[in-house]
Amino acid sequence: MTSHPDTRSARWTAAAAVVTSGILLSGCSSSDGTGSSATDGRARSGGTLTFAVGSDAGCVDPQQVGSNDSIYSVRQVVDSLTDQDPRTGKIVPWLAKSWDISSDTTTFTFHLRSGVTFSDGSRLTAQVVKDNFDAVPKLGALATLAQGYLSGVRNTKVVDPSTVRVTFKKPNAQFLQATSTHSLGIESSASVKLSPQEKCSKGVAGSGPFTLSNYVQNRSVTLSKRAKYAWGSSLWAKKGEAYLDKLVFKVVPEAGVRSGSLQSGQVDAIGSVGKADETALKSGAVNLQRRANPGVVFNLGLNNSRPLLKDAKVRQALQLAVDRQQIVDAVFPTGTEPATSVLAHTTPNYADLGPDLSFDAAKAKSLLDAAGWKTGSDGVRSKGGTKLRLTVKWFANAATNQPALELIQQQLKAVGVDVVLKQLQITQFAPTLQSGDFDAVWGNVTRADPDILRSSYSTELANFYHLPASPLDTALNQQAATAEPDRRGELVKTAQELLIRKAYIIPVVELETQLGVAKKVHNLAFDASSRVQLHDTWIG
């Protein structure tokens, strides 16, 4: 199958569609849904945008970073082979001007643009793409997203200097969308040769519209405009260089401090706007922009190999005991939706399984009774001398994490489950999953393609949550091999049903990315994954 930008098969659009209904804007903003509102004034070049984020992943390599707050900055440094329209989900040209896909979706051939250079002066060639795709599977613990996108790759071959062919061992319908992500952003061959640790601490040479000027861990990331940049995504309005001269991302963990800094003009934009700060921000010279992140919702990721959690009745009781609407109302920003599936509603092939995730404390207690867990004098259930106690590990990469978990802790206590909350450093997230040293982990994974379920829950891949082999694997493998959109949708729905009805994880709430943006900032745009793209952004 030949896929050029103007004749691409509709199946890819269907497979990657990110529905427009996921773009929700507050009443104080006149934005069109992908960025802050423009005025009648002409766009101006120059200036510095200061953006306050809540956390730092401890890494500035796009291929290794999975935390939203860090992705905001590193996304600006690298370009990708393709881009994804946040309105339609359509995959469009970026570094690749066109591509061919075999009828069995095992082979993807990309035809590269000419004249593209990296910030170290080297040129984009097919060999550079091959170097990247050969190296990604060898990266360390932080690169789980990128590794998942390339799982099952047979080889990457240079056809000629401007043509590269990627072949998989099995049909792999998700790969085209994967090439639009920051995780497969293309780095210079010299950067690829650096150790994962060097890339994390020093950064990489990308071909993107900005370059890394300075990184101080847990303090700030500073980027500078790339001179003579001329190969942006086909989605961008401005051709050539970015408008802004400099981007400064400051790490400000406290939501109230971020909000106050925006109101006082110390910063121009903030991430993770807190519910308590919405009213004050709306009354000032600020636009609130929000969009639900596609992918796996915030959830309690259960270690299904733990003795307590091997019993489906216990897992199902946990799922029933969580009052998702109460958590949304008490903790999360306006517009946030309680989880109605493993996937957020902005994800392609999302299936509404809300009835399966209804709150029913009485039924939860009944299931625990049936499983032999008896309530003690302290209100905590026990069985054979063992307390029904779970330790949930979490990370401070969102201000809502702690209050949401404290409310879940109360809800589970009401049915006799003792939950211990243990906070870890953000840099410990991937090592924690790899070690398996957890009862449950709080987190989410953003991706605008349903194959995120396979990379997260297939027992044939990393299987961080230690699921048993089951028919779920069949559904996940078949959806990855199916290009026909209706059939793929059926398989993805089956996978969602199995994950929820077996209660392998406990979905809780969709991640609603909400930004506060000063009204003087224009065209600060969400991409298809609800992160930001700043090439077209200007201040005036």
TAPE-V668490 format. One line per field, one symbol per residue. ss: DSSP state (H for helix, E for strand, L for the rest). phi: phi as a letter, one per 40 degrees, with the letter a starting at -180 (. if undefined). psi: psi as a letter, one per 20 degrees, with the letter a starting at -180 (. if undefined). A space follows every 50 residues. Layout:
ss: ???
phi: ???
psi: ???
//
This chain:
ss: LEELLLLLLHHHHHHHLLLHHHEEELLLLLLLLLLLLLLLLLLLLLLEEE EEELLLLLLLLLLLLLLHHHHHHHLLLLLLLEEELLLLLLEEELLEEEEE ELLLLLEEEEEELLLLELLLLLELLHHHHHHHHHHHLLLLHHHHHHHHHL LLEEEEEEEELLEEEEEELLLLLLHHHHLLLHHHLLELHHHHLLLHHHHH HHLLLELLLEEEEEEELLLEEEEEELLLLLLLLLLLLLLLLLLLLEEEEE ELLLHHHHHHHHHHLLLLEELLLLHHHHHHHHLLLEEEEEEELLEEEEEE EELLLLHHHLLHHHHHHHHHHLLHHHHHHHHLLLLLLELLLLELLLLLLL LLLHHHHLLLHHHHHHHHHHLLLEELLLLLEEELLEELEEEEEEELLLLH HHHHHHHHHHHHHLLLLEEEEEEELHHHHHHHHHHLLLLEEEEEEELLLL LHHHHHHLLLLLLLLLLLLLHHHHHHHHHHLLLLHHHHHHHHHHHHHHHH HLLLEEEEELLEEEEEEELLEELLEELLLLLEELLLLEEL
phi: .cbcdbbddccccccbcbcccccbbcccbccchbacccbccccbchgbcb bcbcabcgabbdcbcbcddccdccdccbcbcbbbcccbgccbcacccaab bcccfbbbbbbcccgcbcccgcbcbcccccdccccdcccccccccccccb cgccabbccadbbbbbbbcbdacccccdcccccbccbccccdcccdcccc cbgbcbbccbbccabbdgbabbbbcccgcaacdccccccgcccccabbbc cbccccccccccccgcbbabcfccdccdcccccbcbbcbaaccchccdac ccccccdcbccccccccdccccccccccccbccdgcbccbaccccccdgd bcbddcbccaccccccccdccgcbccccgccaafgbccbbcbcabcbacc dcccccccdcccccbgbcbbcbcbcdcccccccccgcacabciabcacac cdccccbcccbcfccfcccadddccccccccbccccccdccccdcccccc ccfcbbcbaccbcbbbbdcccbfcbccccgbbbbcccabi
psi: ppnqhijqqihhghhjpoqhiiopqrhipjqiiirqqqaiqqqqqrrppp pprirpikqkohiipipghhhgghhihqrrhrrppigiipprqehphrqp pqhjkhppppoqqqjpqrijirqprhhggggghhhgiirbhikhggghhj pjpgrpqogrhjpqpppqhrpmhihghhiiqhhkqprqhhhhiqqhgghg hiarorjriqqphqpopjgqppqqpoqkpklrqiiqgpqbqrgqhqpoop onhpghhgghhghijhriqqrlpqhiigghhhialppppqppprbprpro oqniipghihohhgghggghipnghggghhhqrpippqpjahqqijppkp pokghikqpnhghghgghghjjoqpahjipqrpkjpqmpppoprqljphi gghghhggggghhijjpopppoprqhiigghgghhjmqgqpparppplpi ihhghhjpiichlhjlqqprigggggghhhjohogggggghhgggggghg hilhrnqgqqooopqppqiipqloqqahjkaqpjgiprp.
//
